Amino acid sequence: MFRNRLTVTREAAEGIAAQGLAFLAEEPGRLSRFLAVTGLTPDQIRAQVEAPEFLAAVLEHLVSDESLLLVFAANASISPETVAPALALLQHAGSGAASP
């Protein structure tokens, strides 16, 4: 069952990003590509795992590759259209703006 894509809260966005990170980590190839594209190291991931900017980077990576996004969404049982609003919310939160 898909979650309602119209009601993405900050908590939901963080949860989607956490699911995205777990999805990337499930396969070494996916994680390696994420590390290569972002320039992050595993130690940096551990240090930043709760930062909105990092969580947004995870979602940015997923939305940059439609096939990866679709596999992730199916794996997480969410609508692919939910990821973009979650990304926007985390980007806004990471900019230092007040969050809902």
Steps between C-alpha positions, in 0.01 A plus 500: 500500500635842410519774759313821425747711301320825577578504873875488544609623841859556604488178700369312196764659277774396742354148506496482120862615489598243764330232291688634199833471677419145611401419141830634368695310766329170412714465189869590496472629142225744590686626804828530309332710232341725765839547667668573167236751391483684834868472592401385848680233701334242724631692804338820373172317451507376858575851626230671291228234490242720675585831329228628266764584237624141499150355491421732208814375321371144529169596344670715234703197400189287471303752293796554267457146365142414409554124489669508842216715634237258371674198652540685830136609506378147430736363766381757757132470399470871434389696199801625300327840490541524880878528480517843335287676765704324771819622334370857479402494866845376607676752278291774661578365849869483416503863395437599860140597440238414758338164439140395553 
